[in-house]
């Protein structure tokens, strides 16, 4: 392995542009889910938004994040 190949590998990012874009979308979905949970007007957040809709949106955000980590970006090869 020569020195220039090591320098190229050091300067490359861990993920490609597509991965970072999907990660950003996942973070936004997570934030929306937590905001939905705080908007519930029932006592202790036991209404539909706080106990059903918010957690489903948060779970979707975590699934999007997992997808963003596992997907292979073709431009990063």
Order of alpha helices (4+ residues) and beta strands (2+ residues): alpha-alpha-alpha
